[in-house]
């Protein structure tokens, strides 16, 4: 099918030449087997992907798991909670030594969280472009990653699941499993830190 000036029309829903009152998906090169009623032209409907089309790539897995990089470093960060005695108002008071908490690993954890955030946005962009190349019409916009990685993971999975049933939801399940696992580990860590957070009272 050609548009004005004899140039091939871009992908989209166009009036079906063989079915009056319906539109048919044109992939930019040939007519597909997908039809919709004419009134749905330009609606949110997306044609299914071809059977076996790849829907996962390294970029989506990095978007899914990068938020847990800083989390893993946080699990490895064990402050010593050292206290020092200061005299205040004639009384000896135990005060936490900030140097025992804000260790180099603490700052590495903070920086890694910022880097992971920025990289997740970039990888979401690459993943969105890859889905377009595979034929996904209007994939979930990568800019949602600025809000949160999980927003992109969920939105992307919903759309891919629509066009590649029953596939498409694996990133959500991986994200959820990582979330549950890391939170269980964090609970155990906090329980182990509670005794260390109580200053010892000198005799």
VENWO-V122527 format. One record per residue. N is the residue number from 0. PSI is psi as a letter, one per 40 degrees, with the letter a starting at -180 (* if undefined). Layout:
N/PSI
N/PSI
This chain:
0/h
1/i
2/a
3/i
4/e
5/e
6/h
7/h
8/i
9/i
10/i
11/i
12/h
13/i
14/h
15/h
16/e
17/e
18/g
19/h
20/e
21/i
22/i
23/i
24/h
25/h
26/e
27/e
28/d
29/i
30/i
31/a
32/e
33/h
34/i
35/i
36/i
37/d
38/e
39/e
40/h
41/e
42/a
43/e
44/h
45/h
46/i
47/i
48/i
49/i
50/h
51/e
52/h
53/h
54/e
55/i
56/i
57/d
58/d
59/d
60/d
61/d
62/d
63/d
64/e
65/d
66/d
67/e
68/d
69/d
70/d
71/d
72/d
73/d
74/d
75/e
76/h
77/g
78/i
79/e
80/f
81/i
82/i
83/i
84/h
85/i
86/h
87/h
88/f
89/e
90/i
91/h
92/h
93/h
94/i
95/h
96/h
97/d
98/d
99/e
100/d
101/g
102/i
103/d
104/d
105/d
106/d
107/d
108/d
109/d
110/d
111/d
112/d
113/d
114/d
115/d
116/d
117/d
118/d
119/d
120/d
121/d
122/d
123/d
124/d
125/d
126/d
127/d
128/d
129/d
130/d
131/d
132/d
133/e
134/e
135/h
136/h
137/g
138/i
139/h
140/h
141/d
142/e
143/e
144/d
145/d
146/d
147/i
148/d
149/d
150/d
151/d
152/d
153/d
154/d
155/d
156/d
157/d
158/d
159/d
160/d
161/d
162/e
163/f
164/i
165/e
166/i
167/e
168/e
169/d
170/d
171/d
172/d
173/d
174/d
175/d
176/d
177/d
178/d
179/d
180/d
181/d
182/d
183/d
184/d
185/d
186/d
187/d
188/d
189/d
190/d
191/d
192/d
193/d
194/d
195/d
196/e
197/h
198/i
199/h
200/h
201/i
202/*
